[in-house]
């Protein structure tokens, strides 16, 4: 469920000697032993945004709980979409939901309703005063997100559910936002974020942006950002003098893409809009990617520190080998140190690897994946192991079948999230213990629209589980799109 930086166009970038010294200081403070791993990532010319061993929910969500996100797919202009869904577990009352999406020159947006649906609510957008007015659920982003929009984790290019171009629609707050100009030359918003009433405005001229936020209790923050090509920088500060700054730059040279991000500031700085997503006070990340005729290579080296004695490091490497148009093999490696969340317990050392094979032919696709993460080197003393296989069969007239089978073993206190794609959302299903899950999905035309049905059957393989958790779950969704008159 994370975003990627925009592709480079060959823009040159340079980091001054002072920035390099500060970046080295951050690295030493976070975890000295991991410095060699970061250098190794660059030497291997590999990079990170795709190199993710398993999906994870955003930092403000509690660990070990399911998480649902809404993809930010767009409708063609002049289209209206209606949908109804029901889901439940055997022996329990089903959960029902309804949704309407529309896209028109004068009005657009999404509205959802349903008891217990975490995506309930919506946003309406309309033209007003030569600009665009949005009312309802908001997830804006200014600059790098230090002031507004959620600062990205050190191992991610940017938060994937904040801003107009994000792949997922976030749930940062509720209120109204007004944007003037094609690139948002002027923005203002007012609403409720992080259980407080906020108001703010931002002005952008030639890549330079100046914004400010304030709440009813007298809290105030301001930020200055600059963007040109692949370079994007921001500094944010509050009335008490606490501050954060982040610089990001990249360069593309033929098939090689390089990027660097450096963050600094005081640990006491918290965004008024999203304090739980303020992220580490200091961080440095180096990325690289290389495309070749045989496949691609990706990797990441990142170091961060939330506060003295509370930080971490992460190295991710991934290589994909393409055998032909329909078959490919992916192999990855990951090493972690410290903690990835400010409020989480220290996880210490983790090292593991994963591999995935995918093949397709004549409307039939098969994917097999195995992943292991251990508390010792080479994945020994495993804390998380999962093996999954997925079969997709495309039938006539838009019909299809998907069968996914997963076998997992997760140590108590650790979390594993299995991604499930529904008709209108992506669900990260949290599992622990030892067990198996089989999910069968059917889709096809029906009732003047499109119908998707899914049945998921969990079963234990050793660890005691409650009878309710072992009951089959089901979902049924109907969607119809039509052209508005």
C-alpha positions in Angstrom: 0.0 0.0 0.0 3.4 2.8 -0.5 4.2 5.8 -3.3 7.2 6.4 -5.5 9.1 9.5 -6.6 8.4 10.8 -10.1 10.7 9.5 -12.8 13.8 11.6 -13.5 14.5 13.6 -16.7 18.2 13.8 -16.4 18.2 16.8 -14.0 21.5 17.3 -12.3 21.8 17.4 -8.5 24.5 18.0 -6.0 24.7 17.8 -2.2 27.0 20.3 -0.5 29.8 19.3 1.8 27.8 20.5 4.8 24.8 18.3 4.0 27.1 15.3 3.6 28.6 15.9 7.0 25.2 16.2 8.6 24.0 13.0 6.8 27.1 11.2 8.1 26.3 12.4 11.6 22.8 11.1 11.3 24.1 7.7 10.1 26.5 7.4 13.0 23.9 8.4 15.6 21.3 5.9 14.2 23.3 2.8 13.7 27.0 2.8 12.9 27.3 -0.8 11.8 24.7 -0.3 9.0 26.8 2.2 7.2 28.5 -0.5 5.2 25.2 -1.9 4.2 24.1 1.4 2.7 27.3 1.6 0.7 26.7 -1.9 -0.5 23.3 -0.9 -1.8 24.7 1.8 -4.0 27.5 -0.4 -5.3 25.0 -3.0 -6.4 23.0 -0.2 -8.1 19.6 -1.3 -6.9 16.6 0.7 -5.4 13.6 0.4 -3.2 10.1 1.5 -3.9 9.2 -1.9 -5.5 11.5 -3.8 -3.2 9.1 -4.5 -0.4 9.0 -7.9 1.3 5.4 -7.5 2.6 2.8 -4.7 2.9 2.4 -2.8 6.1 -0.3 -0.4 7.4 0.6 3.3 8.0 2.2 4.2 11.4 -0.9 5.7 13.0 -2.7 2.4 12.7 -2.4 -0.1 15.6 -0.1 -3.1 15.0 -1.8 -6.4 14.5 -5.1 -5.0 13.3 -6.7 -5.2 9.8 -6.4 -2.2 7.6 -8.5 -1.1 4.6 -7.5 1.5 2.0 -9.4 2.9 -1.0 -7.5 2.9 -4.4 -7.5 6.3 -6.0 -8.6 5.2 -9.4 -10.4 7.9 -11.5 -13.6 7.8 -13.5 -13.9 9.0 -17.0 -15.6 12.3 -17.2 -19.4 12.0 -17.5 -19.5 8.6 -15.6 -21.4 7.6 -12.6 -20.7 4.4 -10.6 -23.0 2.8 -8.1 -22.1 -0.1 -5.9 -23.5 -2.3 -3.1 -21.6 -4.7 -0.9 -22.1 -7.2 1.9 -19.5 -9.1 3.9 -19.6 -11.2 7.0 -18.4 -14.3 8.9 -20.3 -17.5 9.3 -22.6 -17.2 12.3 -22.4 -13.3 12.4 -24.6 -10.5 11.1 -23.3 -9.3 7.7 -21.9 -5.8 7.2 -23.6 -3.8 4.4 -22.3 -0.8 2.5 -23.3 1.4 -0.4 -21.3 3.8 -2.5 -21.8 6.3 -5.3 -19.0 7.8 -7.4 -19.4 10.4 -10.1 -17.3 12.5 -12.4 -18.6 15.5 -14.3 -17.5 18.9 -15.4 -19.5 20.6 -12.6 -19.4 18.0 -9.8 -17.4 15.0 -8.8 -16.6 12.9 -5.8 -17.3 9.7 -3.8 -19.8 9.0 -1.1 -19.9 5.8 1.0 -22.1 4.7 3.8 -22.4 1.5 6.0 -22.2 0.6 9.6 -18.7 -0.4 10.6 -17.2 0.5 7.3 -13.9 2.3 7.9 -14.1 3.9 4.5 -17.6 5.5 5.2 -17.9 9.1 4.3 -16.8 10.8 1.2 -15.7 13.9 -0.7 -17.5 16.2 -3.1 -15.6 18.4 -5.6 -16.9 21.3 -7.6 -15.7 24.4 -9.4 -15.9 27.6 -7.4 -14.5 31.1 -8.0 -12.2 30.0 -10.8 -10.8 27.2 -8.6 -11.7 23.8 -7.1 -13.5 23.3 -3.9 -13.4 19.9 -2.0 -15.7 19.2 0.9 -15.7 16.1 3.1 -12.8 13.7 3.8 -9.5 15.2 3.1 -5.9 14.0 2.7 -3.9 16.9 1.3 -0.1 17.2 1.1 2.1 20.3 0.9 5.7 19.8 -0.3 7.4 16.9 1.4 4.6 16.6 3.9 6.5 17.9 7.0 3.9 20.6 7.6 0.8 19.0 6.0 0.4 15.6 4.3 2.4 13.1 6.4 6.2 12.8 6.1 7.2 9.6 4.4 9.0 6.8 6.2 12.7 6.8 5.5 12.4 3.7 3.3 9.6 5.3 1.2 9.8 8.0 -1.4 6.6 9.6 -0.1 3.4 8.7 1.7 1.2 6.8 -0.7 -2.1 8.1 0.6 -1.6 11.8 0.8 -2.0 14.4 -2.0 -3.9 14.5 -5.2 -1.5 12.1 -7.1 -1.3 9.4 -4.4 -2.3 5.9 -5.4 -4.6 5.6 -2.3 -7.2 7.9 -0.8 -6.2 8.7 2.7 -8.2 9.6 5.8 -6.3 12.5 7.3 -9.2 14.7 8.3 -12.6 16.2 7.4 -13.4 19.7 6.3 -13.1 21.9 3.2 -10.2 22.7 0.9 -10.0 25.3 -1.9 -7.4 25.3 -4.7 -6.7 28.0 -7.2 -4.6 27.5 -10.3 -3.6 24.4 -12.3 -0.7 23.5 -9.9 -2.3 24.8 -6.7 -0.8 28.3 -6.8 -3.1 29.1 -3.8 -4.6 26.7 -1.3 -6.6 27.1 1.8 -8.3 24.6 4.1 -10.2 24.4 7.3 -11.4 21.3 9.1 -10.8 18.8 11.8 -7.5 16.9 11.9 -6.0 14.9 14.7 -9.0 15.8 17.0 -8.3 19.5 16.6 -9.8 22.3 14.5 -7.3 23.6 12.0 -7.1 26.3 9.4 -4.3 27.2 7.0 -3.2 28.5 3.6 -0.4 28.1 1.2 0.9 30.2 -1.7 3.2 28.8 -4.5 5.1 30.9 -7.1 7.6 29.3 -9.5 8.2 26.2 -7.4 8.6 28.1 -4.1 5.8 27.5 -1.6 5.0 29.2 1.7 2.3 27.8 4.0 1.0 28.1 7.6 -1.4 26.2 9.9 -3.1 27.2 13.1 -5.5 25.7 15.6 -8.0 27.1 18.1 -5.7 26.5 21.1 -3.1 28.9 19.7 -0.8 26.4 18.1 0.8 27.6 14.9 3.3 26.2 12.3 4.7 27.4 9.1 6.7 25.9 6.3 8.8 26.8 3.2 9.2 24.4 0.3 11.0 24.5 -3.0 10.6 22.1 -6.0 12.4 22.0 -9.3 12.7 18.9 -11.5 13.7 15.9 -9.3 14.8 18.2 -6.4 12.3 18.9 -3.6 13.1 20.5 -0.3 11.0 21.7 2.7 11.6 23.2 6.2 8.8 23.5 8.8 8.8 25.1 12.2 6.5 25.9 15.1 6.1 28.8 17.5 8.4 27.2 20.1 11.3 27.1 17.7 11.1 23.3 17.0 11.8 22.5 13.3 12.1 19.8 10.7 13.8 19.9 7.3 14.1 17.4 4.4 15.9 17.5 1.1 15.3 15.1 -1.7 17.1 14.9 -5.0 17.6 12.5 -7.9 19.4 11.9 -11.1 18.8 9.6 -14.1 21.7 8.5 -16.3 20.6 6.1 -19.0 19.2 3.0 -17.3 20.4 4.0 -13.9 18.3 6.0 -11.5 19.8 7.4 -8.3 18.1 9.3 -5.4 19.0 10.6 -2.0 16.9 12.0 0.9 18.2 13.6 4.1 16.1 14.8 7.0 17.1 16.7 10.1 15.4 18.5 13.0 14.3 18.3 16.6 12.6 15.3 18.1 10.0 17.5 19.7 8.5 18.7 16.5 5.1 17.3 15.7 2.8 18.2 12.8 -0.4 19.9 14.0 -2.4 18.1 11.3 -0.9 14.6 11.7 1.3 14.2 14.8 1.4 10.4 14.6 3.0 10.7 11.1 5.7 13.2 11.9 8.2 10.4 11.5 11.9 10.2 12.7 13.6 13.5 13.5 16.7 12.5 11.5 17.1 10.2 8.6 19.1 9.5 5.5 18.2 7.2 2.6 20.0 6.3 -0.6 18.2 4.6 -3.5 19.2 3.3 -6.9 17.5 1.4 -9.7 18.8 -0.1 -12.9 16.9 -1.6 -15.9 18.5 -4.0 -18.3 17.5 -6.4 -21.1 17.5 -9.4 -18.7 15.4 -7.7 -16.0 15.9 -5.1 -13.3 17.6 -4.5 -9.9 16.3 -2.4 -7.0 17.5 -1.6 -3.5 17.4 0.8 -0.6 19.7 1.8 2.3 18.1 3.9 5.1 19.1 5.1 8.6 16.9 7.0 11.0 16.6 8.2 14.6 13.4 9.3 16.4 15.2 10.3 19.6 18.5 9.5 21.3 18.7 5.7 21.7 15.6 5.1 19.5 16.3 4.6 15.9 16.9 2.0 13.2 18.2 1.0 9.8 17.0 -1.0 6.9 18.5 -2.5 3.8 16.4 -3.9 1.0 17.8 -5.5 -2.2 15.7 -7.0 -5.0 16.6 -8.5 -8.4 14.0 -9.5 -11.1 15.0 -11.8 -13.9 12.7 -11.9 -17.0 12.9 -15.1 -18.9 10.4 -14.1 -21.6 7.3 -12.1 -22.0 5.3 -14.3 -19.7 7.7 -15.6 -17.0 9.8 -13.8 -14.4 11.6 -14.6 -11.2 12.1 -12.1 -8.3 14.6 -12.6 -5.5 14.9 -10.2 -2.5 16.9 -9.6 0.7 16.1 -7.5 3.7 17.9 -6.6 6.9 16.5 -4.4 9.8 17.9 -3.0 12.9 16.2 -1.1 15.8 12.5 -0.1 15.4 10.4 1.3 12.6 7.8 2.9 14.8 8.4 5.5 17.5 5.8 3.9 19.9 6.7 0.3 19.1 8.9 -1.9 21.2 12.5 -2.4 19.9 12.5 -5.3 17.5 16.3 -5.6 17.3 18.0 -7.4 14.5 15.9 -9.0 11.6 17.2 -10.6 8.4 15.4 -12.5 5.7 14.7 -13.1 2.1 11.9 -13.8 -0.3 11.4 -15.2 -3.8 8.5 -15.1 -6.2 7.9 -16.8 -9.6 5.2 -15.6 -12.0 4.1 -17.1 -15.3 1.1 -16.7 -17.6 -0.2 -18.3 -20.8 -3.5 -18.5 -22.6 -5.5 -16.7 -20.0 -4.0 -18.6 -17.0 -1.6 -17.0 -14.6 0.3 -18.6 -11.7 2.4 -16.9 -9.0 4.3 -18.7 -6.2 6.0 -16.7 -3.3 8.0 -17.7 -0.3 9.2 -15.3 2.4 11.1 -15.8 5.7 12.3 -13.2 8.3 14.5 -14.3 11.2 16.0 -12.9 14.3 19.4 -14.3 13.3 21.4 -14.1 10.1 20.3 -15.9 7.0 16.7 -16.0 8.4 17.5 -18.4 11.2 15.3 -18.4 14.3 12.4 -17.4 12.1 9.9 -14.9 13.4 7.8 -14.9 10.3 7.4 -17.4 7.4 4.8 -17.4 4.7 4.3 -19.3 1.5 1.6 -18.3 -0.9 0.3 -19.5 -4.4 -2.2 -17.7 -6.6 -4.0 -18.9 -9.7 -5.9 -16.6 -12.0 -8.1 -17.9 -14.8 -9.7 -15.4 -17.3 -12.9 -16.6 -18.9 -15.2 -15.3 -21.6 -17.3 -12.1 -21.3 -15.3 -10.7 -18.5 -15.6 -13.7 -16.1 -12.7 -14.8 -14.0 -11.6 -17.0 -11.2 -8.8 -16.4 -8.6 -7.7 -18.9 -6.0 -5.1 -17.9 -3.3 -3.7 -20.3 -0.8 -1.3 -19.1 2.0 0.5 -21.0 4.7 2.1 -18.9 7.5 3.9 -19.1 10.8 4.2 -15.9 12.8 5.8 -15.7 16.3 3.6 -14.1 19.0 4.3 -10.4 19.2 5.1 -10.2 15.5 2.7 -9.2 12.7 2.1 -10.4 9.2 -0.3 -8.7 6.7 -1.8 -10.6 3.8 -3.0 -8.3 1.0 -6.5 -8.9 -0.4 -7.8 -6.9 -3.3 -11.6 -6.4 -3.2 -13.8 -4.6 -5.7 -13.5 -1.1 -4.1 -10.7 -1.5 -1.6 -7.4 -3.2 -0.6 -7.4 -5.0 2.7 -4.3 -5.8 4.7 -5.4 -8.8 6.8 -3.4 -9.2 10.0 -2.6 -12.8 11.0 -0.5 -14.3 13.7 0.3 -17.8 15.0 0.3 -20.7 12.6 -2.3 -21.4 10.0 -3.6 -21.6 6.5 -5.9 -19.4 4.4 -7.6 -20.3 1.2 -9.5 -17.5 -0.7 -11.6 -18.2 -3.8 -12.9 -15.2 -5.8 -15.4 -15.2 -8.7 -16.2 -12.3 -10.9 -18.4 -11.7 -13.9 -21.3 -9.7 -15.4 -24.7 -9.8 -13.6 -27.8 -7.7 -12.7 -26.9 -5.1 -15.3 -23.5 -4.5 -13.8 -20.5 -6.5 -12.5 -20.5 -9.0 -9.6 -17.6 -10.2 -7.5 -17.9 -12.9 -4.8 -15.2 -14.2 -2.5 -15.1 -16.9 0.1 -12.1 -17.2 2.6 -11.6 -20.3 4.7 -8.9 -20.1 7.4 -7.7 -23.2 9.3 -5.0 -23.7 12.1 -2.1 -26.0 11.7 -0.9 -26.2 15.3 -1.5 -23.0 17.2 -4.7 -22.8 19.2 -7.2 -20.3 17.7 -10.6 -19.2 18.7 -13.6 -20.8 16.9 -14.8 -17.5 15.7 -11.5 -16.7 14.0 -11.7 -20.0 12.1 -15.2 -19.4 10.7 -15.3 -18.8 6.9 -15.7 -15.2 5.8 -17.5 -14.0 2.6 -17.9 -10.9 0.5 -20.4 -10.0 -2.2 -20.1 -6.8 -4.3 -22.1 -5.4 -7.2 -20.9 -2.5 -9.3 -22.5 -0.7 -12.2 -21.2 2.2 -14.3 -23.2 4.4 -16.6 -22.8 7.5 -18.6 -24.5 10.6 -17.1 -26.8 12.5 -19.3 
